[in-house]
């Protein structure tokens, strides 16, 4: 394991802004933020660079600002990307033991075989994360690597998260133009999952992020990030349904829902006249809007969770489900409809601005200093070969 630098530069990339921070570890690996700066616009869209020149200019300004305030200069940066276009691949490898003891060489053989097959099939992608997802010895699941135990058959499951090579090259180009090299990259969906583990003490859960135009389902099993699925729809589909059926502009629907007078409990009331011009006023009941919304929310709940075949494991189990909305009006106003539509789960609504705004940076610092128990590949941009990095992180 490389020696941890005491002072590190961090960047959290969001579509609306950059969050740049300088943090410091002491000798006991305690971490504190020295300087930080929020800067917008970012020049990113859905985790991808959409204007390199503008992004370089923006990033140079904010990095220079925090460096000047701290009287420090950096050559490397640690990056949190809100990339939504990534692949999640689960692969299992096997070893017949015939009653013998499991050795580290047996694990190495399995991992080498998995890596070889993945490299052949996914040679246009870069690995960002790799997690030890499941260990099975003679069909019994065990919590930790079973090195030293005896058995007949061993199965080891790994979960890979990858982004396209050109997307990673674009990131490297961006930072090279800012005289920085990438030390490490992590996905924001990973750090968001760690937030739930830290704040709610759940290590097995599903998180559903409903954005305005897309949604994402993430699954953590015993602290391992082992599944992610993207959907090309979000909460705007509810707004568009109301707009279409009620013949209203989407901007008008947004105003109606966000207004303090709109409550779904008031089914017998009508939409206030203030949202209409004199020439286009029509009586539209709150009940009608609720019926339209309920039908679409039921469909969203079924696709994302209730009838999602990728979550078949939870068919007969009650699971902790964390729901996060980009449009907090949708979350607040249709809270009970979502609650009634999502079945067999312990539902939690993540609140707006919940927690420390620098929490993701602090989580990243924890990963740099202490690692993550289920993560097998902590760094992308090192000279060591992929497989040697897997081994070192498994057996240290």
ZAMIMI-870820 format. One line per 2 residues: for each residue x, y, z of C-alpha. Coordinates in steps of 0.2 Angstrom, whole numbers, padded with zeros to 4 digits, always signed. Layout:
N
X,Y,Z | ... .
//
This chain:
396
+0000,+0000,+0000 | +0007,+0017,-0005 .
+0011,+0029,+0009 | -0003,+0041,+0012 .
+0000,+0059,+0008 | -0005,+0070,+0023 .
-0012,+0084,+0012 | -0024,+0079,-0002 .
-0034,+0089,-0015 | -0052,+0083,-0018 .
-0065,+0087,-0032 | -0083,+0082,-0031 .
-0091,+0084,-0049 | -0109,+0089,-0050 .
-0119,+0095,-0065 | -0122,+0112,-0057 .
-0105,+0115,-0048 | -0088,+0109,-0043 .
-0084,+0106,-0024 | -0065,+0107,-0022 .
-0057,+0104,-0005 | -0040,+0102,+0003 .
-0039,+0090,+0017 | -0026,+0084,+0029 .
-0023,+0068,+0039 | -0014,+0068,+0055 .
-0003,+0054,+0062 | -0018,+0045,+0068 .
-0026,+0046,+0051 | -0039,+0058,+0058 .
-0045,+0070,+0044 | -0050,+0088,+0043 .
-0054,+0100,+0029 | -0042,+0114,+0027 .
-0050,+0124,+0013 | -0065,+0121,+0002 .
-0073,+0131,-0012 | -0090,+0128,-0021 .
-0089,+0134,-0039 | -0102,+0134,-0054 .
-0105,+0132,-0068 | -0096,+0115,-0069 .
-0096,+0111,-0088 | -0103,+0093,-0084 .
-0119,+0085,-0089 | -0124,+0068,-0082 .
-0106,+0065,-0076 | -0099,+0069,-0093 .
-0088,+0084,-0100 | -0099,+0093,-0112 .
-0087,+0108,-0115 | -0069,+0104,-0111 .
-0062,+0122,-0114 | -0075,+0130,-0102 .
-0072,+0116,-0089 | -0054,+0118,-0089 .
-0055,+0137,-0086 | -0068,+0134,-0072 .
-0057,+0121,-0064 | -0041,+0130,-0065 .
-0049,+0145,-0056 | -0056,+0136,-0042 .
-0041,+0125,-0039 | -0030,+0141,-0039 .
-0041,+0149,-0027 | -0040,+0135,-0014 .
-0022,+0133,-0017 | -0019,+0151,-0014 .
-0029,+0152,+0002 | -0020,+0137,+0009 .
-0003,+0142,+0002 | -0001,+0124,-0005 .
+0002,+0117,-0023 | -0004,+0100,-0029 .
+0001,+0089,-0043 | -0012,+0075,-0040 .
-0031,+0076,-0037 | -0044,+0063,-0030 .
-0061,+0064,-0040 | -0079,+0060,-0036 .
-0088,+0058,-0052 | -0107,+0058,-0054 .
-0106,+0047,-0069 | -0122,+0038,-0073 .
-0117,+0029,-0089 | -0107,+0015,-0081 .
-0107,-0004,-0082 | -0110,-0015,-0067 .
-0104,-0033,-0070 | -0105,-0048,-0057 .
-0094,-0062,-0061 | -0091,-0078,-0051 .
-0076,-0089,-0051 | -0074,-0107,-0044 .
-0061,-0119,-0037 | -0063,-0138,-0033 .
-0055,-0141,-0017 | -0058,-0160,-0014 .
-0057,-0158,+0005 | -0041,-0148,+0004 .
-0037,-0131,+0013 | -0041,-0115,+0004 .
-0024,-0106,+0000 | -0021,-0088,-0006 .
-0015,-0096,-0022 | -0032,-0103,-0025 .
-0040,-0086,-0023 | -0027,-0079,-0035 .
-0031,-0092,-0048 | -0050,-0087,-0047 .
-0046,-0069,-0049 | -0034,-0071,-0063 .
-0047,-0081,-0072 | -0061,-0068,-0069 .
-0050,-0054,-0074 | -0044,-0062,-0090 .
-0062,-0066,-0096 | -0067,-0048,-0092 .
-0053,-0040,-0101 | -0057,-0050,-0116 .
-0075,-0045,-0116 | -0074,-0027,-0110 .
-0058,-0020,-0117 | -0066,-0004,-0121 .
-0069,+0000,-0103 | -0059,+0006,-0087 .
-0062,-0002,-0070 | -0067,+0011,-0057 .
-0072,-0001,-0043 | -0071,-0019,-0039 .
-0079,-0027,-0024 | -0079,-0044,-0015 .
-0097,-0047,-0016 | -0100,-0065,-0010 .
-0090,-0080,-0003 | -0097,-0098,-0004 .
-0089,-0113,+0003 | -0098,-0129,+0000 .
-0114,-0119,-0005 | -0113,-0110,+0012 .
-0111,-0091,+0012 | -0097,-0084,+0023 .
-0093,-0067,+0028 | -0074,-0066,+0026 .
-0061,-0073,+0014 | -0060,-0092,+0019 .
-0041,-0094,+0018 | -0036,-0108,+0029 .
-0053,-0117,+0029 | -0056,-0134,+0022 .
-0070,-0139,+0009 | -0074,-0147,-0007 .
-0080,-0132,-0018 | -0077,-0113,-0017 .
-0086,-0099,-0026 | -0080,-0081,-0026 .
-0091,-0067,-0033 | -0084,-0050,-0038 .
-0093,-0035,-0044 | -0084,-0023,-0057 .
-0089,-0005,-0060 | -0083,+0001,-0077 .
-0084,+0017,-0087 | -0079,+0019,-0106 .
-0061,+0022,-0109 | -0065,+0038,-0119 .
-0074,+0045,-0104 | -0059,+0041,-0092 .
-0047,+0048,-0105 | -0058,+0064,-0106 .
-0056,+0066,-0087 | -0037,+0063,-0088 .
-0036,+0076,-0102 | -0046,+0089,-0091 .
-0034,+0087,-0076 | -0018,+0086,-0087 .
-0023,+0103,-0094 | -0024,+0109,-0076 .
-0007,+0102,-0072 | -0015,+0088,-0062 .
-0014,+0069,-0063 | -0028,+0058,-0056 .
-0023,+0049,-0040 | -0040,+0040,-0038 .
-0058,+0041,-0045 | -0074,+0035,-0036 .
-0092,+0035,-0041 | -0103,+0047,-0032 .
-0116,+0032,-0030 | -0103,+0023,-0020 .
-0100,+0037,-0008 | -0119,+0040,-0007 .
-0121,+0022,-0002 | -0107,+0024,+0012 .
-0117,+0039,+0018 | -0132,+0028,+0021 .
-0121,+0015,+0030 | -0113,+0028,+0041 .
-0129,+0038,+0045 | -0142,+0024,+0046 .
-0131,+0009,+0051 | -0138,-0002,+0037 .
-0125,-0012,+0027 | -0138,-0021,+0016 .
-0151,-0010,+0007 | -0157,-0003,-0009 .
-0156,+0015,-0014 | -0167,+0023,-0027 .
-0162,+0040,-0034 | -0176,+0048,-0044 .
-0170,+0062,-0054 | -0180,+0073,-0066 .
-0175,+0064,-0082 | -0167,+0048,-0076 .
-0167,+0036,-0061 | -0155,+0024,-0053 .
-0157,+0009,-0042 | -0141,+0004,-0031 .
-0140,-0011,-0020 | -0127,-0014,-0006 .
-0125,-0031,+0002 | -0116,-0032,+0018 .
-0106,-0015,+0013 | -0102,-0021,-0004 .
-0109,-0011,-0018 | -0115,-0025,-0029 .
-0128,-0019,-0041 | -0133,-0003,-0051 .
-0146,-0001,-0064 | -0151,+0015,-0074 .
-0168,+0020,-0080 | -0171,+0033,-0094 .
-0186,+0041,-0085 | -0188,+0052,-0069 .
-0200,+0062,-0060 | -0203,+0074,-0075 .
-0214,+0060,-0082 | -0227,+0063,-0068 .
-0227,+0082,-0072 | -0229,+0078,-0091 .
-0244,+0066,-0087 | -0253,+0080,-0078 .
-0249,+0092,-0091 | -0255,+0081,-0105 .
-0271,+0075,-0097 | -0276,+0092,-0089 .
-0270,+0102,-0105 | -0258,+0113,-0094 .
-0241,+0119,-0098 | -0227,+0109,-0088 .
-0222,+0125,-0080 | -0239,+0128,-0073 .
-0240,+0111,-0066 | -0224,+0114,-0057 .
-0230,+0130,-0050 | -0246,+0121,-0044 .
-0237,+0107,-0036 | -0224,+0118,-0027 .
-0237,+0130,-0021 | -0241,+0129,-0002 .
-0259,+0127,-0005 | -0257,+0111,-0015 .
-0261,+0096,-0003 | -0266,+0079,-0009 .
-0277,+0077,+0006 | -0288,+0091,-0001 .
-0296,+0080,-0014 | -0312,+0090,-0014 .
-0304,+0106,-0018 | -0299,+0113,-0035 .
-0284,+0121,-0042 | -0283,+0139,-0037 .
-0288,+0152,-0050 | -0272,+0161,-0048 .
-0263,+0148,-0059 | -0274,+0153,-0074 .
-0276,+0168,-0086 | -0294,+0174,-0087 .
-0296,+0166,-0104 | -0290,+0149,-0100 .
-0297,+0145,-0083 | -0304,+0128,-0080 .
-0310,+0119,-0065 | -0297,+0105,-0061 .
-0300,+0095,-0046 | -0285,+0091,-0034 .
-0293,+0073,-0035 | -0290,+0072,-0053 .
-0272,+0077,-0052 | -0270,+0064,-0038 .
-0277,+0050,-0049 | -0266,+0054,-0063 .
-0251,+0055,-0052 | -0255,+0039,-0043 .
-0256,+0029,-0059 | -0239,+0035,-0065 .
-0231,+0033,-0048 | -0238,+0015,-0046 .
-0230,+0011,-0063 | -0213,+0019,-0058 .
-0213,+0009,-0042 | -0216,-0007,-0051 .
-0203,-0004,-0064 | -0190,+0002,-0051 .
-0193,-0010,-0037 | -0209,-0020,-0035 .
-0207,-0030,-0052 | -0189,-0027,-0055 .
-0182,-0044,-0060 | -0165,-0039,-0055 .
-0171,-0038,-0037 | -0178,-0055,-0037 .
-0168,-0059,-0021 | -0179,-0048,-0011 .
-0196,-0055,-0017 | -0200,-0063,-0001 .
-0190,-0052,+0011 | -0193,-0035,+0018 .
-0178,-0024,+0013 | -0172,-0007,+0019 .
-0176,+0005,+0004 | -0170,+0023,+0004 .
-0178,+0035,-0008 | -0170,+0051,-0015 .
-0177,+0064,-0026 | -0169,+0077,-0036 .
-0186,+0086,-0036 | -0190,+0088,-0018 .
-0208,+0095,-0022 | -0212,+0078,-0029 .
-0205,+0069,-0014 | -0214,+0081,-0002 .
-0231,+0082,-0010 | -0233,+0064,-0016 .
-0224,+0056,-0001 | -0239,+0045,+0004 .
-0243,+0039,-0014 | -0225,+0033,-0016 .
-0226,+0025,+0002 | -0242,+0015,-0003 .
-0235,+0010,-0020 | -0218,+0003,-0014 .
-0221,-0014,-0006 | -0212,-0026,+0006 .
-0199,-0013,+0011 | -0194,-0002,+0026 .
-0195,+0014,+0017 | -0185,+0029,+0021 .
-0186,+0046,+0012 | -0169,+0055,+0011 .
-0171,+0073,+0016 | -0165,+0089,+0006 .
-0148,+0095,+0012 | -0147,+0080,+0024 .
-0130,+0079,+0033 | -0114,+0088,+0030 .
-0111,+0095,+0012 | -0093,+0090,+0014 .
-0097,+0072,+0019 | -0093,+0064,+0002 .
-0075,+0072,+0003 | -0073,+0066,+0021 .
-0079,+0048,+0015 | -0066,+0049,+0001 .
-0052,+0053,+0014 | -0058,+0038,+0024 .
-0056,+0027,+0009 | -0038,+0034,+0005 .
-0033,+0031,+0023 | -0042,+0015,+0029 .
-0049,+0008,+0013 | -0066,-0001,+0012 .
-0068,-0018,+0019 | -0077,-0025,+0003 .
-0067,-0016,-0010 | -0054,-0026,-0019 .
-0047,-0013,-0030 | -0044,+0004,-0022 .
-0035,+0014,-0035 | -0037,+0015,-0054 .
-0022,+0026,-0059 | -0006,+0016,-0053 .
+0008,+0008,-0061 | +0005,-0009,-0053 .
-0004,-0022,-0064 | -0023,-0024,-0061 .
-0021,-0041,-0054 | -0007,-0037,-0042 .
-0017,-0023,-0035 | -0032,-0035,-0032 .
-0021,-0047,-0023 | -0012,-0034,-0012 .
-0029,-0027,-0007 | -0036,-0044,-0003 .
-0022,-0051,+0007 | -0015,-0036,+0017 .
//
